[in-house]
Amino acid sequence: MIAERSAAGESSAAIGAALHAARLALASSGSADLDAQALLAHTLGVDRAFLFAHAEVSLSDSQSAAFQAAVARRAAGEPIAYIIGVKGFYDIELLATPAALIPRPETELLLEEALRQTADKPSATVADIGMGSGALALAFARHRPQATVYATDISAAALSIARRNAERIGVDILMLEGDLAQPLIARGLKVDLLMANLPYVATGILDSLAVSRYEPRLALDGGRDGLALTRRLLTQIQAVCPGGAIVLLEIGADQGDAVARLVQERAGACCDILQDYAGLDRIARFRV
């Protein structure tokens, strides 16, 4: 509830003034306006439109303190998704905790390609390898309700978040704990389409990136050249993907040529490299 007066009877900071102070504190974040609005809306339990329509309304002391604490966390570099506990992806909202990587907009391109590839086969069997919080698998299942969707992750903590997200979104998929596609292989499961957003940051540069301070290293570290997990997954492809199956891999912006060579060497397939809206390599696509 929004308070006009503090408990002591004095006027507390108004919404407009609180946002102004937060923008100054977050000036180095690169998205100070949006961050300030998102944090205050979350603190008050309102949408952002409310903030603009009620700029003169005062916060209570407890609301002001909670907002200032959230701003301090963001100013220190903590991802806003972890502070507010949710992250939008495509047309769903996911719980976000440090147990799993925060979904990125670039990964929506992988989802869109998966949906295009199954447009004529809505009942396809699909796997998401390294599902994390469930972004790809759950959004896909929501748009392809007739599909059979499997998802794997080696992290029990990430799977726990993904299961909670599945309940929130109301979709039913089979989630399996284990290394890459091994849980599918162990059960003899085959798929028509396999998608994966595996860790692809090279170990040597990981510690220099801000993302490594808060997000799980397990979901980021791709080994010496960033392609260690991709190599391993490619050796498993034949066991889960029958002839004609499609494979979609999210890759780093400078990994297109290297991944295309790996696909040719390890899967014996020609690989298309799809670019994102910035013109950067983003998705490797090939047919088994």
N, C-alpha and C positions, 0 to 999 in steps of 0.2 A: 504494500500500500504506500502511496506517495503522501508525505506529510507536509503540511503548510508551515508547521512550526516544529522546532526541536523540542525534546522533552523538557528542556529548561525554560521553554517559552520564548527563546530568541529565534530570530530567523536564521535558518541554516542556508548553505549555499544553494542557489537556484540551479536548475538543470542547465540553463544556458551558460552560467558562469562556471559550473563544474566541467562542462564540455570544453570550454575555452582553456581552463587550467590543464586539463588532460592533454589537449592538443599540444600545448607547449612542452609538457613533460615527455610526450611521445614524438617530438619533432624529428628525431633521428630514425624512427621506425620505417619511414617510407610510405606509411599509410595512416598517418596520425588521425585524420578525420574519421575514417572508417573504423579504426581500432577504438577510438574514444567512444564513438556511438555504439559500437557492438558491446563494449564492456559496460557502459551505463545501462543500455537496454536490458542486458542480462542481469545486472545488479537489481534493477527495478522490476524485472519480470514483465516488461512491456516491449512493443515493437519500436523500431527506430522512428516511425512516423509520429509516435506519441511524443518523442523528445522535442521535435520541432513545433508541435502544436501546443506544448506546455512548457516552453522555455523558462517561464517565470515561476513555475512551481518549485518550491524548496524541497530539498532532501532532508530526511531525518538524520540525526547524528549517526545512527547505525548504518544507514544507507551510504552516507558520505564516507564513513570509515571503510566500508566494504569496497566502495568504488576506488578509493585511493589505494587500497591494498592491491586491487586488481591492476590498476594503472602501474604501480610499482613493479609488479611481476612482469608486465609487458615491457616496461622500460628496460628491465634487466635482460630482455631477449627471449623470454619464454613465449612459445607460440600461443597465439590467442585461442586456438582451438582447445588447447589443454586448459586454459584458464576458464573458459566458459563451458567446456566439457562436451561440445558438439562441433561437427563440421559438416557443411553441406557438400554433397557430391552428386553431380548430375541433377536428378530431381528427388533425391532422398536426403535425409539428415541422419548422420551417424554419431553415435557416442564416440568421443575421442579421449583417449588416455595415453600416457607414456608407454603403455604396453604394446602399442602398435604405431606404425608410421601414419602421419596425417595424410589423407588422400589429397592429391594434387590435381589441378584442372587439366594438366596434360594427360592424365590417365583417363579422362573422359573420352579422349580420342580413341583410346584402345577399346573402351566400351562401345562407342559408336561403330567402330569397325566390326566388332563381334556381332552387334545387332544387324549390321548390313549383311554380314556373311551368313546369317541364319534367317534372313527375311523370308526365304522360300522354304525354310525347314524349321518352323516354330517349335517342333517337338524334338529338336536336336539334343544330343547328350554333350554336355560342355563341362570342362574342368577349369578351375582357377587355381593355379599353383602359387603358393605363398600368399594367401588371401589377406593376411593382416587383419584389419578391422572389418573386412568383408565388402568393401566398396564395390569392386568389380562384380563379384559373384552375386551379391544381393541386388544390385541395380539391374544386372542382366536378368536374374530370375523374376524380378518385378515386371520387366517388359516382355519376358518370354515365359508366361506362367505354365505353358505346356511342356517346357523343356525340363530335362533332368540335369541338375547342376550338382557337381561335386566340387569341393574346395579343400585344399590342404594347407597346413602351416606347421612348421616345426615348433613354434612357440605355443605352449599351453595357455599362456596369459593372453596372447593375441586371439586365440580361438575362443576364449571366454568372452572377450569383448564382441567378437563376431557373432556369437550365439545370442548375446543380448541385443545386438543390432537386428538380427533376423527376427527376433520376437517383436521388436519395435515396429519393423517395417511390415511384418506379417507375411514373410515368405518362408518356404520350407526347402532347404537344401541339405545335402549330406556333407558334413564337415568332418575331416579326418586329420588327426595329428600325425605328423611324420615328415620325413625329409623329401622335399620336392615331390615328384610323382610316385615315390615308393609306396605310399599307402594305396594308390590305385593299382599298381602292379601287383602288390601282395594279394589283392582281392580279385585280380583278373578283370578289372574294369577297363572298358574301351570308350573312347570319346570321338565325337565328330569334330569338335573344336577345342583346342587347348589354348588358354591365354595365361599370361604370367607377367607380373611386374616385379621382377626379382631385384635384389640389391645390385646396383651397378656403379657404385662409387669406388674408385681405387683406394685401397687401404692407405697409401702414402699421403693422400690429400685429405682424407676424411677429418682428421683432427683440426684442420685449418678451416673447416666449414662450420658456420653457425649451427647448421642443422644437427651436428653431432653433439651439441651441448644438451639437448633435451630429448631427441627422438632416439628410439632403440638402435643401437649399433648393429644388432643382428639383422635389422631390416634395411641397412644402408651399405654395409661393407661387402663389396663385391670381389675382394681379393686383390692381388697385386696389380692387375690391369682392369679391374672392375667386371671381368667376364667369367670369373671362376664358377659361379652358379649357373650361368648360361651354358658353359661347356658341359657341366654335369647333367643339366636337364636335357640337353641335346642327345646325350647317350641313352636317355630313357624314352625318347619320343617313340621309337618303333614299337615299344612294348605297350603303349597306351593309345597310339594313334594308328588305326588301320589305313590302308591306302585311300587317298582322297581327303583325309582329314586336314583341317586348316590349323596352323599354329600362328599365334600372335604374341609377340614379345615386346614389351616396352624396353627401350634402350636409351643410353646416354646420348647427348647431342653430338658427340664426336666418335660414336662407336659403329656407325652404319657399315662402313667398309669392313671392319674387323668382324662384325657379326655375320655379314653376308658370307665371308670366307669360312667362318666356323660352320655355318649351316651347310655349305657345300661339302666341307670336309667330313662333318660328323653325321649329317642327316642325308647327304647326297641329293640335296634339293636346291633349286634356284630361289633366291630370296629377294623380295621387293622391300625397299626401305621407304616408308611413308614419313613425310615430314609434318611437323606441327604448324600452327598458324604463324610462327616466327620464322619458318623456313628451316628449322633444325631437324636433324634426324630424330625420330621418336618411336617408330614402330617397325619391327621386322615382321614381315608376313610371308609365309610359305606354305605350300601344300605338300603333304607327305606322299 
